[in-house]
Every structure is written in C-alpha cells, then in structure tokens.
Amino acid sequence: MKTKIYTFTAIILLAGMIFHQDVIATTHQVQVSNYTFTPSSLNVTVGDTVKWNWVSGSHTTTSSGIPAGASAWDQPINSSHTTYSYKVTVAGNYNYVCTPHAAMGMTASFIAAEPVNALAISPGSRNVGSSAGSTSFTVTSNTSWTSSSDQSWCTVTLSGTGNGTITAIYTANSTGSQRTAMITVSAAGVPDQMVSINQDATGLQVNDPAAETFTVAPNPVRSVLRIFSGSLKTSAEEINIYNINGGRVLGPITISGNPASIDVSALSEGIYFIRIGRDGQYMLKKIVKIQ
C-alpha cells in the first residue's frame, strides 16, 4: 500500500489562521455650531484625522493644551472657512477652544492612543523541490518586524517595516529525506508568526496533506472529541494538540480504534490544531473548543 508522507505543518497552519488585522486611519467629524462642539470629547488613534465642520455662527478651533511634540492649530470655522482637518501624530490629551466663545463654555477635547500593532504572514507554508532555490512570503503589518530561520540551509530577509516580502533562499537537499525550516517573524506588541518551507528530498514527492485526512466530531467540542480515521482500525497513532501560538497543550497521547476518543474538557475556549500520526507521517485538523 502506498505510503503518504505528511509534513508537520501544525504551527505553520496556525500562523495562517491567526486573525488578520488591517489598521485603517479614521476621520472623526466634529460639528461646530453656536457655542458648541459636537461631540465635545473623542477617543482617536495616532494617524487618525479630526475634522471640524461649520454649522452656524463664527468660531475658531484653537488648541489650548496638547502633548509635547504635537502641532498646535488655530483656524477659523465660519461660513467662509467651513472645514478644518487635523492629523494626529502624537499620543496624548488634546484640549481646544473657540477663542471668542471659550468663556461661554465652548471647549472640547480628544484623547489620542497609540495604534495597535498588526502582523500577518502568508502563505502559512511553501512546498519546494530538492534543488537549491528561493521563495517568498508576504508580510502585512503596520510596524517594524524581524525574521529568522531555525535552519542553516535556509536564510531569510532579516527585517522590514510595514507591508513587505520575506525572501527565503534554500540550498539543495541531499540528506535523503524531506526537511522543514521554520521561519519566525516578530514585531513588538503582537504574537510571533511562524511559517515553514518544506523541502523535498531527491526522488521524493511532497504530497498534499488534503489528499488523505481524518475527521473529528463534534466540532466545536465541549468535552469528548471523537476521531475518525481508517488508519486507526489497524494501528495506534500519536495525537498532539497545539494552541494558535504553536504551543503544545495536550499530548503526546496514543489512540486507536475508529472512532477513537480524547477528553479535551480541560482546554480553555479557543481555536486549536490537532495533529495525528507518527514517524514523520502526520495529518492536521483545526478544532474549536467551547465551554
């Protein structure tokens, strides 16, 4: 019977499933009418814009207290100057007034927070041939990042800022067996992201893990997970469960029978990846744990 060779891509697929967050700048609207800024307070993010729009009267928007390093402003808002936009570049508390009407309580403020860093890498893995070559991964981010490889035969782009590309250069594989390099991408304030390069050995074929798989039920699961696989009818298999950061949270456990059962009630609510197999032959499935 032909043996399928499965590369362990649990951690890599985890990275592909990590929530992808794009940070988009927002324009916050403030209406300026007689003796009132509406709204009188805002929460914004550095990179956002505050825009004042004239409704009635003759007023100004004038900064009265701003963070160090921020730009002050003093602009008329009236029938001749109906809008003014201010891009926020520094985090902190901002106070502003209408100069002729400040004594009448025409004051307002906004608080600017630092943006939340985002980092996503795609695809989760690359399958390559045994010859030397290169491949790439796409980085989506709003901050500076670094990358590293855990194998000397694979070198990668060391760093970047914002959206970019990681180029991975790999040597020829003369080991006689399939091998995997893990690439870790790091940025401040977000979990590390990991992807892999799975390199074939001379004369071997990198097979698609989707060609043969196992099923689990129920999914989402609260307590006992049943595992259905034809291979479990005749042999025992090893099972491990990993969280979305690639950490093993359960296993290794030996299972057999079709279906086999495993108690996952101790796991916290969230997304996990279950890996089944042994001796370099693995299959992978995502599960959702609920309370």
Secondary structure, 3 states (H helix, E strand, C coil): CCCCCCCCCHHHHHHHHCCCCCCCCCEEEEEEECCEEECCEEEEECCCEEEEEECCCCEEEEEEECCCCCCCCEEEECCCCCEEEEECCCCEEEEEECHHHHHHCCEEEEEEECCCCCEEEECCEEEECCCCEEEEEEEEECCEEEEEECCCCEEECCEEECCEEEEEEECCCCCCCCEEEEEEEECCCCCCEEEEEEECCCCCCCCCHHHCCCEEECCCECCEEEEECHHHHCCCEEEEEEECCCCEEEEEEEECCCCEEEECCCCCCEEEEEEEEECCEEEEEEEEECC
